[in-house]
Amino acid sequence: MGEPQPILDPLTPAAIFLVVTIDEDGEAVARDLLADLPGLRRSVGFRMPGSGLACITSIGSAAWDRLFSGPKPAQLHEFPGFAGERHRAPVTPGDLLFHIKAENQDACFELAMKIAERLAGAGAIVDQTVGFRYFEQRDLLGFVDGTENPEGQLAATAALVGEEDPEFAGGSYVIVQKYLHDLNSWKALSTTEQEKVIGRTKLDDFELSDAEKPANSHVAVNDQDEIGTIVRANMPFGSVQDGEFGTYYIAYADDPAIPENMLIRMFLGTADAAYDRILDFSTAVTGTSFFAPPATFFEALPD
Ligand code: HEM
């Protein structure tokens, strides 16, 4: 298995997510950037000891075909998008995803600037989301987010491609979606009602019992025992000026069908629920799929 990118490292207090499109004829510049990225990260990170600066770089399906002539990860395809009766998960453009994370925002910002400089004239940054750790690892709905992520070997098995695709073993399929929360309607709910939407208690983060937990709660819809396991690295983001409050959803999986099935259940419903009730308070405004190759893939790209 190739050495994975730092997908399994713990969540950091700061992150920047950059989604980039590559211009027509921008392929050579993008390829050079990908080849130089490990060195760029070292240059920025080494000057900032203790920053823990890391960058997970992922490539979309169409971009893969434009950039490389060799083999392609077996399950790599565009984000399909999902439309339920009430809520939609749109498809938005993206050729490359840079998931930059560190202990401090300055380290993330410095690397983001270098990436932007290197892409100038050959690509566009179509989304920049600055994520932050909110207190007690809560999202902006006030609930602790990430508790039921797998740990240790289980996390590696959930996130990393194995011998089913030996060329890309150690890589990971990635889905990102930017969700905006309607905090006014959310805050109009009592805490007990909010707990029924999520399926866990708000203050101390325990899962509700089967008897208490509605079938359309977020946790019931995304039951990992039933669907399979993913590694989530969600981060809150927001602007008080724009009244924008959101969750940047990012999932890593060894098979994109698992997070896609979760989205089918959330948007189109399950046998027992019309849709995930979290969607009444959270609107997906982006949706893009990528593949994060093993770290060794970038080291092997010609300079
Ligand atoms: C669980 C928040 C979107 C998959 C949770 C939990 C929270 C949460 C608070 C409970 C604690 C935990 O185990 O992490 C959110 C928010 C979202 C969002 C605020 C955006 C509005 C999604 C999406 C997916 C997803 C789009 C999948 C496509 C899961 C899974 C669990 C979970 C698999 C764990 C279920 C379990 O095994 O108990 N989420 N989530 N979430 N969420 Fe989300």
Residues whose N, C-alpha, C, O or C-beta is under 5 A from the ligand:
A	BS01	HEM	D139 F143 V144 D145 G146 T147 E148 N149 Y179 V219 N222 D223 Q224 T247 Y249 P259 M262 L263 S282
